């Protein structure tokens, strides 16, 4: 690739310098992103709960069904140029401009395709679904092109600005959504929120990054981006189908109310995924920069996975053992019909973050071709399975297929990436799995002895979570302390550097 005049050289802000400082900057960036993401997640959770209580499964399902179609159409952005910009060893204005131009063109094609599908929806389902789809797909153009300025922010390790823009671009639309929902506009409140998030994300991240499109588009930059993106494209397209085909199938066969129940059940099961997003993005940045150092790459991956497994298991065991109580506590009695599905999706929530982190490792090492095989295995299970289960009017069976797909996909992912990870999966998974089994035995034993008579229903989820934490600390408190000490040492080393 030819270097443009304003290309950043090693030693600029984009290149962290000393190896010790890199670990520290990663940790600080993760903390900043984590703090912002926690704030956003809390706001989203509270607003999502209020909107779910106000709108109910029918209205929420209407939006979830159309949103699922919109997300499937996002396959036009499946080339993941944003990841390619972060993963690239060098950066330039030409790389950014080329990625932006391609995204803009793909976004236009996505809008045209969405309009065609909206015409079909208008004839089959009605005017409201068609209008929703046109509006949501149009807003996705901004979210697609926003990947370029966001990649520039992350590439330069400006996690403080990433945090601020994320909080603002999410917080304001949530406030607006609550206001218009209170006015009685129904599912339009959710559509308005999605549009505002997309547009504000684009505007704020463009302003924060300083990125401006200068028409410096080149074939050499396009070839470099596609060299990374082509092996990932098929996997990304399949991932989009895997993430949303359940909502599309349920909405088509079982109706909007069932789609709403499944959507909120998946929302609760994926809370851990939302929490880990800053870790995921920061890890991609770190692992990309140490991709030539196999030891550091493997150690970084192992450490992040170690903590994620324990965090995810703590929440998922609650969903598996107390789905009815969790739904009553969070969403209200109207949503308890999602309990059988939520029990299965608890398994999905425990495993899926591990799958995601392993995928980050693969992408950081530019081994995207491996993802296509794993995604194909998932699609072979999920797509026919969810369609069949929805056609048979079995919402819990749809959730079971999702959980099975996640577990099988993760097993294949770990098996096919052992040469990249080089860690003991038994050391990472054995203790939290044992703690989960002990917690399950304690909960079932309590129920058999009449525990429901002496503990309030709303306290049961907290009791289950606390039991898991106590068992885990008793089993490996020293190991946890040791790993936390390692992180403190990394901070100290980076400060000294």
Buried (B, 14 or more C-beta within 10 A) or exposed (E): BEEBEEBBEEEEEBBBEEBBBBBBBBBBBBBBBBBBBEBBBEBBBEBBBBBBEBBBBBBBBBBBBBBBBBBBBBBBBBBBBBBBBBBBEBBBBBBBBBBBBBBBEBBEEBBEBBBEBBEEBBEEBEEBBBBBBBBBBBBBBBBBBBBBBBBBBBBBBBBBBBBBBBBBBBBBBBEBBBEBBEEEBBBBBBBBBBBBBBBBBBBBBBEBBEBEBEEBBBEBBBEBBBEBBEBBBBBBBBBBBBBBBBBBBBBBBBBBBBBBBBBBBBBBBBBBBBBBBBBBBBBBBBBBBBBEEEEBBBBBBBBBBBBBBBBBBBBBBBBBBBBBBBBBBBBEEBBBBBBBBBBBBBBBBBBBBBBBBBBBBBBBBBBBEBBBEBBBBBBEBBBEBBBBBBEEEBBBBBBBBBBBBBBBBBBBBBEBBEEBBBBEBEEBBEBBBBBBEBBBEBBEEBEEEEBEEEEEEEEBBBBBBBBBEBBBEEBBEEEBEEBEEEBEEBBEBBEEB
